[in-house]
Amino acid sequence: AGAGGRLPNAMRAAAKFMSAGDGPRIGFVEDSGWDTHSNQAAVLKRKLGELDAGLRAFEETAKPVWARSVVVVVSEFGRTAAANGTGGTDHGTGGLALLAGGSVRGGRIAGDWPGLAPGQLNEGRDLRATSDLRGLFKGVLAGHLRMAETALETSVFPDSRDVPAMTGLVA
């Protein structure tokens, strides 16, 4: 799998393509192995290390375009806030997204943090979802790639007029 596993190799390859003069402006890399129903501490230690190595590999390989890059890391589902009986967590509602890159206005949480106190959890078990990821993607696509709001609402995310783009994500 190479240094650091499949994810760093895939991120390195994406960066190579994207930093070429005639390369694509958008890339996609998928990673698996994050479904931590048991033994979560060990799995997360390994997977977060791979993510760190992958982001580092992208940055190092994409040096020519890093200053004008945005990397979005998302999961398609959240996890429960509390561990289950096998030291893992089960599928939940709320999750997170991370942004990295030279164009990101970072160093902060861009959204509403609902909290992890029992009374703040969704149905007493899950992180409460406070933002629609379409708003995050709309914000990145509008702010970074200058896509028109009408295209985002009708073509990219049809019927999403009621989901506003997150603003201030990119420089």
C-alpha positions as CSV (number, residue, x, y, z in Angstrom):
1,A,0.0,0.0,0.0
2,G,3.0,2.3,0.2
3,A,4.1,4.8,2.8
4,G,1.2,5.4,5.2
5,G,-1.4,3.3,3.4
6,R,-3.9,3.7,0.5
7,L,-5.2,7.1,1.5
8,P,-1.8,8.9,1.4
9,N,-1.1,7.3,-2.0
10,A,-4.5,8.3,-3.4
11,M,-4.1,11.9,-2.0
12,R,-0.6,12.1,-3.6
13,A,-2.0,10.9,-6.9
14,A,-4.9,13.4,-6.8
15,A,-2.4,16.2,-6.0
16,K,-0.2,15.3,-8.9
17,F,-3.1,15.4,-11.3
18,M,-4.5,18.6,-9.8
19,S,-1.2,20.5,-9.8
20,A,-0.5,19.8,-13.5
21,G,-1.0,22.9,-15.6
22,D,-3.9,21.3,-17.5
23,G,-5.1,19.3,-14.5
24,P,-8.6,19.2,-13.1
25,R,-9.9,21.8,-10.7
26,I,-11.9,19.3,-8.6
27,G,-10.8,15.8,-7.4
28,F,-12.4,13.1,-5.3
29,V,-10.7,10.6,-3.1
30,E,-12.7,8.0,-1.1
31,D,-11.4,6.2,2.0
32,S,-13.0,3.3,3.9
33,G,-12.5,1.6,7.3
34,W,-14.0,4.3,9.5
35,D,-17.1,2.2,10.6
36,T,-16.1,1.8,14.2
37,H,-18.8,-0.4,15.8
38,S,-16.1,-1.9,18.0
39,N,-12.5,-1.2,19.2
40,Q,-12.9,2.4,18.2
41,A,-9.9,3.8,20.0
42,A,-7.4,1.6,18.1
43,V,-9.2,2.1,14.7
44,L,-9.4,5.8,15.1
45,K,-5.8,6.1,16.1
46,R,-4.8,4.3,12.8
47,K,-7.4,6.0,10.6
48,L,-6.6,9.5,11.9
49,G,-2.9,8.9,11.3
50,E,-3.7,7.9,7.7
51,L,-5.8,11.0,7.3
52,D,-3.0,13.1,8.6
53,A,-0.5,11.4,6.3
54,G,-3.0,11.8,3.4
55,L,-3.4,15.5,3.9
56,R,0.3,15.9,4.3
57,A,0.9,14.0,1.1
58,F,-1.5,16.2,-0.8
59,E,0.0,19.4,0.5
60,E,3.6,18.3,-0.3
61,T,2.7,17.0,-3.8
62,A,0.4,20.0,-4.6
63,K,2.9,22.7,-3.6
64,P,2.4,24.6,-6.9
65,V,-1.3,24.9,-6.2
66,W,-1.6,24.5,-2.4
67,A,-2.0,28.3,-1.8
68,R,-5.2,28.3,-3.9
69,S,-6.5,24.9,-2.8
70,V,-9.4,23.8,-0.7
71,V,-9.6,20.2,0.6
72,V,-13.0,19.1,2.1
73,V,-13.1,16.0,4.3
74,V,-16.6,14.7,5.0
75,S,-18.3,11.5,6.2
76,E,-21.7,10.4,4.9
77,F,-23.0,9.7,8.4
78,G,-22.3,10.5,12.1
79,R,-21.7,8.3,15.1
80,T,-23.4,8.0,18.5
81,A,-22.0,10.3,21.2
82,A,-21.5,7.5,23.7
83,A,-19.6,4.2,23.2
84,N,-21.5,0.9,22.9
85,G,-20.8,-2.3,24.8
86,T,-17.9,-3.3,22.4
87,G,-15.9,-0.1,22.7
88,G,-17.2,1.4,19.5
89,T,-20.0,3.7,18.4
90,D,-23.0,3.1,16.2
91,H,-24.4,5.1,13.3
92,G,-25.8,8.4,14.4
93,T,-27.1,11.6,12.9
94,G,-24.6,14.5,13.4
95,G,-21.1,14.4,11.9
96,L,-18.4,16.8,10.9
97,A,-16.6,18.2,7.9
98,L,-13.0,19.5,7.9
99,L,-11.6,22.1,5.5
100,A,-7.8,22.4,4.7
101,G,-5.8,24.2,2.1
102,G,-4.2,27.5,1.4
103,S,-7.4,29.2,0.4
104,V,-9.3,28.2,3.6
105,R,-10.1,30.8,6.2
106,G,-9.5,28.4,9.0
107,G,-8.7,28.3,12.7
108,R,-12.3,28.1,13.8
109,I,-15.5,26.2,13.9
110,A,-17.8,27.4,11.0
111,G,-21.2,26.4,12.2
112,D,-23.2,25.9,15.3
113,W,-21.7,23.5,17.9
114,P,-24.7,21.9,19.7
115,G,-22.8,20.4,22.6
116,L,-22.5,16.9,24.0
117,A,-24.4,17.2,27.2
118,P,-27.2,14.7,27.5
119,G,-29.9,17.4,27.0
120,Q,-28.2,18.7,23.9
121,L,-28.0,15.3,22.1
122,N,-30.5,14.3,19.4
123,E,-32.8,11.7,20.9
124,G,-30.4,11.5,23.8
125,R,-27.8,9.7,21.8
126,D,-26.5,11.6,18.8
127,L,-24.7,14.8,18.1
128,R,-27.4,17.1,16.8
129,A,-27.1,18.0,13.1
130,T,-27.0,21.8,12.9
131,S,-25.9,22.4,9.3
132,D,-26.8,20.9,5.9
133,L,-23.6,19.8,4.1
134,R,-25.1,21.2,0.9
135,G,-24.6,24.6,2.5
136,L,-20.9,23.8,3.1
137,F,-20.4,22.6,-0.5
138,K,-22.3,25.5,-1.9
139,G,-20.1,27.9,0.1
140,V,-16.9,26.3,-1.2
141,L,-18.1,26.1,-4.8
142,A,-19.4,29.7,-4.8
143,G,-16.5,31.2,-2.9
144,H,-13.7,29.2,-4.3
145,L,-14.8,28.3,-7.9
146,R,-17.1,31.3,-8.3
147,M,-20.1,29.1,-9.3
148,A,-23.3,31.0,-9.6
149,E,-25.9,30.6,-6.9
150,T,-28.6,29.7,-9.5
151,A,-26.4,26.8,-10.9
152,L,-25.8,25.6,-7.3
153,E,-29.5,25.6,-6.5
154,T,-30.8,24.1,-9.7
155,S,-28.0,21.9,-11.2
156,V,-25.5,20.9,-8.5
157,F,-28.0,20.6,-5.7
158,P,-31.5,20.7,-7.3
159,D,-34.3,22.2,-5.2
160,S,-31.9,23.5,-2.6
161,R,-32.9,27.1,-2.6
162,D,-33.8,26.8,1.1
163,V,-30.3,25.7,2.0
164,P,-28.1,28.9,2.1
165,A,-24.4,28.7,1.2
166,M,-22.1,29.0,4.2
167,T,-20.1,32.1,3.8
168,G,-16.6,33.1,4.8
169,L,-15.1,29.7,4.3
170,V,-12.5,30.6,1.7
171,A,-10.3,33.6,1.0
